[in-house]
């Protein structure tokens, strides 16, 4: 078998860890995620004891704490888990597809496209249910993805810098248009105030059910193209010589990216930087193999989202900071650091 290597800044190369260490890392990441799921249910404006959480989940007790767990914190935690998976995997997909270490559905304007389309559906068409406006989110994410890929292409191939600039510009234009549209009817968009900031507060589990099948299809597609994306990282010519269907791989990757980014935005609004940070952490751990990067991103991204959500609950008790604001505070310095690096890990 060919030994994978992890490129890094500076001379020399670092050998990627073996399968046992990677599996051990997955187990550790899974254990950390499980602990965060429990903490997310326990911690809020008031803390709930583990015994009360257990009673709510197993015995169906009728106390105030049990009511808060079943009706508010447990749905919020599950939504955070699902949205985190979608954000992390979509970020890993778009970085692999574009071979751009700065790519992220938020930075490249994909979230802005989906949120603008949802705003149009809610404000102009009166769509109020998730199963209705999720189609608009998918369409907005797809259009912006294709537009940014086209704008970022040059005669010499895709330019990471041009692609980031194109995504920022498209996102700014759509963000301004969305704000202008919301100002035309503030009452209609008052319910979307927290959604616009990126939040998992008050999202019932009923919002997830119509979107979960699309997420399942997207996860399957992502792992189907993970091997071909490894070959694409070596260049189109090398990938074609290895028998990779370039058009098929890119089409399937764009479909998966659209379903993940559009669905996550429809549920929780535009949450940026999770898809930027997590794939980098995964590459630092496992090297450039996209199959392992995708697997780690599925576990690390919801962990980051839940940590950010917990911080948003406790920093300004009894008020809360939307999780999208917390991830932006963390992610903006990370983006600056990545831009200043001469090379990014594994790409």
GIGI-V904306 format. One record per residue. N is the residue number from 1. SS is DSSP state (H for helix, E for strand, L for the rest). D_CENTER is the distance of its C-alpha to the mean C-alpha in whole Angstrom. Layout:
n:N ss:SS d_center:D_CENTER
n:N ss:SS d_center:D_CENTER
This chain:
n:1 ss:L d_center:32
n:2 ss:L d_center:31
n:3 ss:L d_center:30
n:4 ss:L d_center:26
n:5 ss:E d_center:26
n:6 ss:E d_center:23
n:7 ss:L d_center:24
n:8 ss:L d_center:25
n:9 ss:L d_center:26
n:10 ss:L d_center:30
n:11 ss:L d_center:32
n:12 ss:L d_center:32
n:13 ss:L d_center:29
n:14 ss:E d_center:28
n:15 ss:E d_center:28
n:16 ss:L d_center:25
n:17 ss:L d_center:25
n:18 ss:L d_center:27
n:19 ss:H d_center:26
n:20 ss:H d_center:27
n:21 ss:H d_center:25
n:22 ss:H d_center:22
n:23 ss:H d_center:23
n:24 ss:H d_center:24
n:25 ss:H d_center:21
n:26 ss:H d_center:19
n:27 ss:H d_center:21
n:28 ss:H d_center:21
n:29 ss:H d_center:17
n:30 ss:H d_center:18
n:31 ss:H d_center:20
n:32 ss:H d_center:18
n:33 ss:H d_center:16
n:34 ss:H d_center:19
n:35 ss:H d_center:20
n:36 ss:H d_center:18
n:37 ss:H d_center:18
n:38 ss:H d_center:21
n:39 ss:H d_center:21
n:40 ss:H d_center:19
n:41 ss:H d_center:21
n:42 ss:H d_center:24
n:43 ss:L d_center:23
n:44 ss:L d_center:23
n:45 ss:L d_center:26
n:46 ss:L d_center:28
n:47 ss:L d_center:28
n:48 ss:L d_center:29
n:49 ss:L d_center:31
n:50 ss:H d_center:29
n:51 ss:H d_center:33
n:52 ss:H d_center:32
n:53 ss:H d_center:28
n:54 ss:H d_center:30
n:55 ss:H d_center:32
n:56 ss:H d_center:30
n:57 ss:H d_center:28
n:58 ss:H d_center:31
n:59 ss:H d_center:34
n:60 ss:L d_center:33
n:61 ss:L d_center:35
n:62 ss:L d_center:35
n:63 ss:L d_center:35
n:64 ss:H d_center:33
n:65 ss:H d_center:31
n:66 ss:H d_center:30
n:67 ss:H d_center:30
n:68 ss:H d_center:27
n:69 ss:H d_center:25
n:70 ss:H d_center:26
n:71 ss:H d_center:25
n:72 ss:H d_center:22
n:73 ss:H d_center:21
n:74 ss:H d_center:20
n:75 ss:H d_center:19
n:76 ss:H d_center:16
n:77 ss:H d_center:16
n:78 ss:H d_center:15
n:79 ss:H d_center:13
n:80 ss:H d_center:11
n:81 ss:H d_center:11
n:82 ss:H d_center:10
n:83 ss:H d_center:7
n:84 ss:H d_center:6
n:85 ss:H d_center:6
n:86 ss:H d_center:5
n:87 ss:H d_center:1
n:88 ss:H d_center:4
n:89 ss:H d_center:6
n:90 ss:H d_center:6
n:91 ss:H d_center:6
n:92 ss:H d_center:9
n:93 ss:H d_center:10
n:94 ss:H d_center:10
n:95 ss:H d_center:12
n:96 ss:H d_center:14
n:97 ss:H d_center:15
n:98 ss:H d_center:16
n:99 ss:L d_center:17
n:100 ss:L d_center:16
n:101 ss:L d_center:15
n:102 ss:L d_center:14
n:103 ss:L d_center:12
n:104 ss:L d_center:8
n:105 ss:L d_center:7
n:106 ss:L d_center:9
n:107 ss:L d_center:11
n:108 ss:L d_center:13
n:109 ss:L d_center:13
n:110 ss:H d_center:11
n:111 ss:H d_center:10
n:112 ss:H d_center:13
n:113 ss:H d_center:15
n:114 ss:H d_center:13
n:115 ss:H d_center:14
n:116 ss:H d_center:18
n:117 ss:H d_center:18
n:118 ss:H d_center:18
n:119 ss:H d_center:20
n:120 ss:H d_center:22
n:121 ss:H d_center:22
n:122 ss:H d_center:23
n:123 ss:H d_center:25
n:124 ss:L d_center:27
n:125 ss:L d_center:27
n:126 ss:L d_center:27
n:127 ss:L d_center:24
n:128 ss:L d_center:23
n:129 ss:L d_center:22
n:130 ss:H d_center:18
n:131 ss:H d_center:20
n:132 ss:H d_center:21
n:133 ss:H d_center:19
n:134 ss:H d_center:16
n:135 ss:H d_center:18
n:136 ss:H d_center:18
n:137 ss:H d_center:14
n:138 ss:H d_center:14
n:139 ss:H d_center:17
n:140 ss:H d_center:16
n:141 ss:H d_center:13
n:142 ss:H d_center:15
n:143 ss:H d_center:18
n:144 ss:H d_center:16
n:145 ss:H d_center:15
n:146 ss:H d_center:18
n:147 ss:H d_center:20
n:148 ss:H d_center:18
n:149 ss:H d_center:19
n:150 ss:H d_center:22
n:151 ss:H d_center:23
n:152 ss:L d_center:21
n:153 ss:E d_center:24
n:154 ss:E d_center:27
n:155 ss:L d_center:30
n:156 ss:L d_center:29
n:157 ss:E d_center:26
n:158 ss:E d_center:22
n:159 ss:L d_center:23
n:160 ss:H d_center:19
n:161 ss:H d_center:21
n:162 ss:H d_center:22
n:163 ss:H d_center:19
n:164 ss:H d_center:17
n:165 ss:H d_center:20
n:166 ss:H d_center:20
n:167 ss:H d_center:16
n:168 ss:H d_center:17
n:169 ss:H d_center:20
n:170 ss:H d_center:19
n:171 ss:H d_center:16
n:172 ss:H d_center:19
n:173 ss:H d_center:22
n:174 ss:H d_center:19
n:175 ss:H d_center:19
n:176 ss:H d_center:22
n:177 ss:H d_center:23
n:178 ss:H d_center:21
n:179 ss:H d_center:23
n:180 ss:H d_center:26
n:181 ss:H d_center:26
n:182 ss:H d_center:25
n:183 ss:H d_center:28
n:184 ss:H d_center:30
n:185 ss:L d_center:30
n:186 ss:H d_center:28
n:187 ss:H d_center:29
n:188 ss:H d_center:27
n:189 ss:H d_center:24
n:190 ss:H d_center:25
n:191 ss:H d_center:23
n:192 ss:H d_center:20
n:193 ss:H d_center:20
n:194 ss:H d_center:18
n:195 ss:H d_center:15
n:196 ss:H d_center:16
n:197 ss:H d_center:15
n:198 ss:L d_center:12
n:199 ss:L d_center:13
n:200 ss:L d_center:13
n:201 ss:L d_center:17
n:202 ss:L d_center:19
n:203 ss:L d_center:17
n:204 ss:L d_center:19
n:205 ss:L d_center:19
n:206 ss:H d_center:20
n:207 ss:H d_center:17
n:208 ss:H d_center:15
n:209 ss:H d_center:18
n:210 ss:H d_center:18
n:211 ss:H d_center:15
n:212 ss:H d_center:15
n:213 ss:H d_center:17
n:214 ss:H d_center:15
n:215 ss:H d_center:12
n:216 ss:H d_center:15
n:217 ss:H d_center:16
n:218 ss:H d_center:13
n:219 ss:H d_center:12
n:220 ss:H d_center:16
n:221 ss:H d_center:16
n:222 ss:H d_center:14
n:223 ss:H d_center:16
n:224 ss:H d_center:19
n:225 ss:H d_center:18
n:226 ss:H d_center:17
n:227 ss:H d_center:21
n:228 ss:H d_center:22
n:229 ss:H d_center:19
n:230 ss:H d_center:21
n:231 ss:H d_center:24
n:232 ss:H d_center:22
n:233 ss:L d_center:21
n:234 ss:L d_center:25
n:235 ss:L d_center:26
n:236 ss:H d_center:27
n:237 ss:H d_center:30
n:238 ss:H d_center:30
n:239 ss:H d_center:27
n:240 ss:H d_center:30
n:241 ss:H d_center:32
n:242 ss:L d_center:31
n:243 ss:L d_center:30
n:244 ss:L d_center:27
n:245 ss:L d_center:26
n:246 ss:H d_center:25
n:247 ss:H d_center:24
n:248 ss:H d_center:23
n:249 ss:H d_center:20
n:250 ss:H d_center:19
n:251 ss:H d_center:19
n:252 ss:H d_center:18
n:253 ss:H d_center:15
n:254 ss:H d_center:14
n:255 ss:H d_center:15
n:256 ss:H d_center:12
n:257 ss:H d_center:10
n:258 ss:H d_center:11
n:259 ss:H d_center:11
n:260 ss:H d_center:8
n:261 ss:H d_center:7
n:262 ss:H d_center:10
n:263 ss:H d_center:10
n:264 ss:H d_center:7
n:265 ss:H d_center:9
n:266 ss:H d_center:12
n:267 ss:H d_center:12
n:268 ss:H d_center:11
n:269 ss:L d_center:11
n:270 ss:L d_center:9
n:271 ss:L d_center:7
n:272 ss:L d_center:8
n:273 ss:L d_center:8
n:274 ss:H d_center:5
n:275 ss:H d_center:5
n:276 ss:H d_center:8
n:277 ss:H d_center:10
n:278 ss:H d_center:9
n:279 ss:H d_center:10
n:280 ss:H d_center:13
n:281 ss:H d_center:14
n:282 ss:H d_center:14
n:283 ss:H d_center:16
n:284 ss:H d_center:18
n:285 ss:H d_center:19
n:286 ss:H d_center:19
n:287 ss:L d_center:20
n:288 ss:L d_center:19
n:289 ss:L d_center:19
n:290 ss:H d_center:16
n:291 ss:H d_center:17
n:292 ss:H d_center:17
n:293 ss:H d_center:14
n:294 ss:H d_center:12
n:295 ss:H d_center:14
n:296 ss:H d_center:13
n:297 ss:H d_center:9
n:298 ss:H d_center:9
n:299 ss:H d_center:12
n:300 ss:H d_center:11
n:301 ss:H d_center:7
n:302 ss:H d_center:9
n:303 ss:H d_center:12
n:304 ss:H d_center:10
n:305 ss:H d_center:9
n:306 ss:H d_center:12
n:307 ss:H d_center:14
n:308 ss:H d_center:13
n:309 ss:H d_center:14
n:310 ss:H d_center:17
n:311 ss:H d_center:18
n:312 ss:H d_center:18
n:313 ss:H d_center:20
n:314 ss:H d_center:23
n:315 ss:L d_center:23
n:316 ss:L d_center:25
n:317 ss:L d_center:27
n:318 ss:L d_center:27
n:319 ss:L d_center:25
n:320 ss:L d_center:21
n:321 ss:L d_center:19
n:322 ss:L d_center:16
n:323 ss:H d_center:13
n:324 ss:H d_center:11
n:325 ss:H d_center:14
n:326 ss:H d_center:14
n:327 ss:H d_center:11
n:328 ss:H d_center:13
n:329 ss:H d_center:16
n:330 ss:H d_center:15
n:331 ss:H d_center:13
n:332 ss:H d_center:15
n:333 ss:H d_center:18
n:334 ss:H d_center:16
n:335 ss:H d_center:15
n:336 ss:H d_center:19
n:337 ss:H d_center:20
n:338 ss:H d_center:18
n:339 ss:H d_center:20
n:340 ss:H d_center:23
n:341 ss:L d_center:23
n:342 ss:L d_center:25
n:343 ss:L d_center:23
n:344 ss:L d_center:19
n:345 ss:L d_center:19
n:346 ss:L d_center:19
n:347 ss:L d_center:19
